[in-house]
Amino acid sequence: MKLYISEGNPHCLKVVAAVELTLVQCDVQCVNHEERVVPFLSRPALPALLLPSGGHLFSSNAICQYLFETSGRKPNPLINQWLEWETTELQPALLQALHMAVLQGKATEASKILQGPLSYLDQCLSKGTTPCLTEESVSVVDVVLWGALHPFLSDSSSSPALGEWKCVQAWFERLAGEKACQAAVLKVLPGKGLEVLKPFVQRQPAPASSQRRDPQSCNSTASEAEDAVRVVSEEEMEAAALTWSRGLTACTEPPEKPHPILPQEGRRNLLLTSALPYVNNVPHLGNIIGCVLSADVFARYGRLRGWNVLYVCGTDEYGTATENKAREEGLTPQQICDKYHAVHAEIYSWFQVDFDFFGRTTTPKQTEIAQDIFWRLHERGFLLEDTVEQLRCEGCRRFLADRFVEGGCPHCSYPEARGDQCDKCGKLINAVELKNPLCKVCSKTPIIQSSKHLFLDLPKLESQLEQWLDKSTAAGDWTPNAKQITRSWLRDGLKPRCITRDLKWGTPVPHPDFKDKVFYVWFDAPIGYLSITANYTDQWEKWWKNPEQVELYNFMAKDNVPFHSVVFPSSLLGAQDNYTLVNHLVATEYLNYEDTKFSKSRGVGVFGDMAKDTGVPSDVWRFYLLYVRPEGQDSAFSWADMALKNNSELLNNLGNFINRAGMFVTKFFEGCVPAMELLAEDKTLLAQVGWELRQYISLMDKVKIRDGLKHILNISRHGNQYIQVNEPWKKIKGGDQDRQRAGTVTGVSVNIACLLSVLLQPYIPTTSRTIREQLNAPAACVSTMLHAGGSFVCSLPAGHAIGTVSPLFQKLEADQIEALKKKFGGQQAQKVAPDAAAAAAPVAVNDGAVVSAADPERAKQLMQAVAEQGDKVRVLKGQKAEKAAITLEVNKLLDLKKQLALAEGKSAEPTAPQKGKKK
């Protein structure tokens, strides 16, 4: 092998150090900056390595990797991630800094440009457990970064003050002390200071600082990433081609999930929870995307990354809401829980939510663990006793749970604030503070009555809580809204929080003075995460009392944040039992329905039990909900937009590309992947796809699920454009050279389709599996490309036989969407104007009566309204409410029945009995 270098070229520094360190036999030849040693390049490219095969490597990072691997060094999973950072983040900053320092003489300003990258490097080194970046000894990453930073960090006139970055200083001094690095400096940079670099810098294009991506670009919006035009360097092209050529040879098939899943030494152990849905509510699309679906995507992604993931959830079954639902349906609370737990499980199964365990809170384990935490808090002095003024409804003859009273918010005057929290300003409320409160069951004004209760002494725990929050929010991935909501709670100081309620259906309070009470749902329900895990495995404490090994992710909508970031952690901190506390709190904003809110009673919106009856596949629902996932602000479900995204993104973009790639293999190459000879255009595509892959991983690691999806769609857009430009269907009819070109384009395209099948697995699992089956993809490809920083390798080599290819998606037609929009648009059936019936076209019938033309859709909605109003009347009668209140609701019921008769094409008036002679 022969290595060509030039003096004063900082890129040559790292490769010479790599030669010296690895001791690979290589002839090093110093040439002029202008000498062209790579024959097929139109410009000089140094350093360059002439390989024994006659080929060339002219990417300094690729050369270093090659030398280290040739010497027998085993690749570390973090290497690609660091080399990507060096190429795309550090090098643009260095080029700009060198230009300012060497050519403009602005050394001080130049050093400021490097503060961001150096701060990031110092942070990573401080968190590491080894003296070098990826392992105990010097690796290719250390050599590459040292060589890149040496010109600046070794020059006292321009070097940033390394005192700010102690870890970088120690690391750099260690590398600078290596004999291999010292020999490289003498050979490549024989002069002193930055002046030796001037000939090299003068030949570089002037950097445009505005074009350099921000180091935190992984947090930029998908639209920004989508709109940005990336220029791919030859170094990136060659690195991408080298990665591609490695294939799947070193990969093994992903292991099956063991059960029970337990934390493992040396692995990243992730415990995922999604907010427990109320058992008596059928979840709507907003509930599904806000909690269980988001967590499912991240759980699937984590498993693909090789992490050890346990995902648990279950139904929250205690409380007044369950009692009332049981009364409405004439069942016991336990029977209601059994019935609706099954409904929830069926809905999530249809949406392909892959829980490791889906449990419930009405279990002995819940009682055992909740009471244990209670006693630990009591023994440590974190509970208070106090007399509480509560709202009691005389009509319903009960104390009102917070969710069953509404009124004006005492803080912002929002008129529909709940008894525990205002949805508008987010502040906690004591129900007695509400202005003009009303019982949500019977609409009566409740009275205030005193009762003795227990409180969690949050002020006493506030200091501990704040210390923990500072660490967790700094080190973990908390969404901005989660941080903001939590800080707003702490800003005004915490107040004692009541943890007991005057109810029957709940976890009993074990204290003898409070034996007629149960735990308040927001003390009790989060403990359900622990009890559900305990019902999954008797070794549950390995997850929940193991903060050293376990990372806890909580998924929820923003209204649940305070209870997961303040109340529940305070309970666990006060229990002092080494509990695992949340590391990453992921909260969505709200998903609305078209231009309004979801409402079961008004028939507005799609609820979980309705989605499967629409004829739209589960994967399409998942895709669209994740596409509009409310990550930074509220978003809305729209039928028209769903059709647009299905037809444009799934059908025309993603499905079109994958289907064409597979069909070309079947039609033109007898079902076997053809040989591929990569040209510069192909390598450019590999680099573009590789960059999109790394962005996807960077975003998904940070739980930016919606933005990660955009990069998948970008990859298929690149693929479609590549096929359109190269036209393999035409070239296959040409000469040998054209046929070879058609083969390369087809082979590269079908490999991109294989990559897409992997990236899509967390989002649309059935489609992902179908793609892999159609391509007959090896099982190893599922995890290979997502390990470490991401590697786009050739997983379907020449000669690989694919399966039968068929379309993946179907078009959603306009009339189909319009019908669904009408069906789920709802009508305020109880508020229909009195003359609504008269507006319908009358139809005469034989006996002289006049009825309206039938309207089946409206009739269906009114039937539901009649059923719900009938339930309301039965509840009032069962509670022996005042006669006036019952009469009012009965009249509403009769009016609804009249409207239903009209909608069914019948007479609204009861038919009079016919008079006649008895037979």
Phi, psi and omega in degrees: 000149178229131179250122178261128179226172174222147179292146177079006179258109185298334177293334180283337182301313184293323183287324177293319177298322178295320177298313182296322185283321183275342181063026176289134180293116185205132177277115181263121183237126180269127182233174179289151179305327188271356185286133178265107182257346176258107192300329186269001177264144183276354181221161178297141178220107180227143002286162176218139181245119175275117184276159178304332181284350184098350178279172182234145165246129180230020169258124183301320180292320178295322178296314179300316178300316182298316181295317180294320180289325178296327181281357177096007178288131179284135179292138176264141182302336183276351188299310182300323181296316180291320181293326174296317179297318180297319183287316189264340182246308185287313185299315176301322178292318179296317181298317179295317180294318178297319180299317181291317185284317187277316186264333183252351179070021182257069185294321182295314179296323181296321182295331180294330182297331184271358183298319180298304178301321181292323178296318179296316180298318180295320179298316180294319179294323181292330180276344184287162180251003180236155181293334177257178190290322184239346182199183183294318182264170181292128179248179179299327179296315179300317181296316182296313181289322176299314180298323180291320185272344186306313182304325181274312187287343179265355182256112186294333183285334185241350185294135172299154180293102185291351176302333178290334187235078185300322183290320177296319181299312180297317179297314183294319180294325177296314179295318182296336179278350178291133181300325181297318180290321178296320179294323179295319179298316181298325184279323188260323182236071185290337180278177179252144177077184184283348184299330181295341182272354189302313179302323179291313184295323181298333181272355180273145176297144179299126182286142175258107186300331182289342181270349182285134181289146177292141180303336180262028186298345177296344179260002180289163182287157181297324182295324177295316179295324183291321184281339184291139177258116182263134174262122184269125179279161178295329177297316177296320180300313183291321178296320179294319179294323179294316178298315180304319187290346184286331177064202185255016191302326185267009188259151177242162179292137180300139182287156174289154178291127174278154174227131001284149175280125181231155178302145182235139178296135176084359178245161174277114184259115183248125175252117184249134173230150169239146185311133184291121180287143174299132186294329187274357178254131170282123186292139173264179186301323179296320176297319185292314181287327184292332186234280194291321183288319178299314179295324179298317180298315182291325177297314179298317179298315180300321178295321177296327180283354180088012178278158178267105190245134169238122182244115181238150176201181178173177181269138175272114197245352181266162172119174183298322182302320179292319178301315181294319179297321179297319180295319180299320186263002178069032180238168172281158176305320180295320178296321177298316180298316179298316183296310187277338171299318178295323178298313178301311183301320180293319180298312183292327176296318179295324177280004176063034176282118191261071175296147167282332173202130177244107187247212184200166185262351181271066182225158176302326179298323178298313179299315183298311185286320179296318180290327177295315178297319178302309183295324179294320177295318181297314183294333183263007173078026181257013177240146179236152172253140178202158175268131187244138170274124182238160175271129178236132178265117179288330177295318180270350178058050180197158168289141185269125171295155185305324184284352183248023172222140180227151177183191181283135179293131179289346183262314185238359178069014174303126191285347185241038178289142177280172182286352179244335187198147176266125180291338183277305183263349176079002183279150176287149183224142164271134188305326182290347179278347183298143175273133178050057183292150177223143173290129182284347181275311186241000178066017176274159176277122182283164176255164178262131180221146184272149177203146182274133184218168177255145182233145170277125185279077182299322178302324180290334181263357190298319181297313177301316183298315182295320178299315179295316181300319179302317180289315185293315182289332179284319185270334186261177178261081174269133178292152182305321181293327178295317178296315184296314181297318180296315181295326180295329177291319185281336187303318184267004182085140182277153178239155177305142185241124182295134181242008179234159181217152177273075180226172176256322188268096181179179176286121185293141175284125187280351181291132184298332180282352183227032186291345178267011182241165176235168179286142175296142188303327183275355164271319189279316190298313180298334176295342175302328177302318181290314184291326177295319177296322179293329176283342176279317181211139177287356175261033184299332181293339176295337174267316192264352175231050186210057184294342180289329185252342191246137171253127182256124174251127173250128177250138183190171168275163190296336182290344180267356187302309187302326183286335179267338182257342182237298189293307183293312177301324178297320178300316182287323176297317181292331180291337176051056182228030176057041180288150173283120180257160186297130175264327185225113181252113188250109184240132175267162168280197183263144170258120177264173179249114185051243181250023182214191180260156173295140177209112179295318185293328180266001180069027182259121176100165181261125177256160189307324182281353181261335189302320184291343180271000182278344185084358177270126184299154180304319181299323179292319175300312180301312182303311185290318179299323179284330178294323182255017181310126184283078185280314184252339180203167178301144175229179185222140170283134179222128179299316181298318181290324177299316178296318180299313182292322177297312186285327183270312186275310182285311186281301188280329182266288186293304183297320180299314182295310184297319180294317180296316180301314180293320180295324178297320178297315182293314188282318188260341188227027173055034174081007179242138180298127182283168176293149184233127174242108189284130171258177181303322180297321179291319179295324176299316178297317179302319179294319179297314180295319179299321179293316178299321179298315181292326175295318178304312182294316180300317180290315182293325175301330180265010180061035173268073192293316181296315182291328176299322180298323181298326180287330172298313181293329175297320180298314180292331174295316175303317181296316178300317180295320179299316179294316182298318182292321187270341175047063182298333180294338175270316184294332181296341180269357184268203180283188184300319182294318178294320180295322177297320180295319177299321179295317180297313181298318179294315181297316178296317182298316183290332174288325174295321177300322178295317176300316180300324179298327178287312184293332182280345187305317178293334186269305183231080191297323180295315178297319178302314180295321179297317179299313181296323177293317180296324181272355184054042187289140177295144183300331183297336184292339185299318184254336187305311189285349180255001178287151180053231184271358180105130181222117175271100183251163176282103183265341177242087185287171178304134181096348179294128180269125179267172180266204181277127183262136178212161181300147184263331187227159177240151179288140171267115185281155184299318182291326177297315181293320180297320179295319179293321179298319179292318183298319185257007180286335177073161172220141179284077189304325183280353183240021180294136182297146182302331183268011182297322181294324182292339182287339180284150182291123181284151178231127180279143176237173192301324185274009176093349178288157179241128177232163179276159174295142183294144177227090188302319182297315181293324179299321180297318180292320181290327177300319178294319180296320178297316181297317181292320179293323176298319177299319181297318179297317181297322178298314181298318179294321180294330180272000182055049179291170179299147184301322182298319180294319179294316181300319179301313182288327177296317179299322177297319180297316180297321180295319178296321180295324176296315180297323178296317179300317178297317181294333179273002179081020180254170175288140180283342182263145177296142182285129180287145179295139182286137177268142178177179181284144175288143179266000000 
